[in-house]
Amino acid sequence: MAQAPQISVVVPVFDEEGAAPALAREIAAAFHGRDYEMVFVDDASRDGTRAALKALQAEIPQLRVLAHRRNSGQSRSIRSGILAARGEIIVTLDGDGQNDPADGPKLVDALLAGPPDLALVGGERVKRQDSQAKKVASRIGNGVRKRLLKDTANDTGCGLKAFRRDAFLRLPYFDHIHRYLPALMLREGYQTAFRPVNHRNRETGVSKYTNFGRLLVSVSDLLGVMWLQSRARNPQGVDEV
């Protein structure tokens, strides 16, 4: 049986036939020389995303392709990828190509160089290549979330993150969890850190989210995470005696 890689790059995709193959090649270039695998999770795409990725496996032997039988959303796709991942370090990035894979190894290095209780290093997008309305909505949403959850994160909407697989698997799962990973890691007693990362224009496809759609779910999500925080009891470590 082949030895498990150190790093698993997990990428959720839905109707990203135009972006996914180029993104896979960029990930391969960024992690060249590292002990890694990449796991693309096709969330029941309606276009040729799955076929395009399958065709790349001969070119990129580190590429694995998982496929949902039913569309289940970004958080479930990320979780499916992490459950199937063999690496102890997970790197996530969005499947639309706006995250720059070249930043992934930097986040991994920052995570590995940190203390043992550092479980997540998140990206913070600089010079965001989004519409003004989207940037304003994101700024407001991040400000409200940060104030209420005290998670120290300026940009939880950035899909580019590096974290420890075992730490993620300790967290309670719910839809949209990917936007609350810093708060949930802190709740579990881990530490988090953040680094600036590049952000790019979307070259193909269309966004799967709207500002109004995010607003509708963010209120209930925030209340839910606040409740989880209020019910947390941290033993500050466990010793065998």
Summary of the structure (lengths in Angstrom):
residues: 241
radius of gyration: 17.4
end to end distance: 36.0
largest distance: 57.1
contacts: 770
relative contact order: 0.16
helix: 39%
strand: 18%
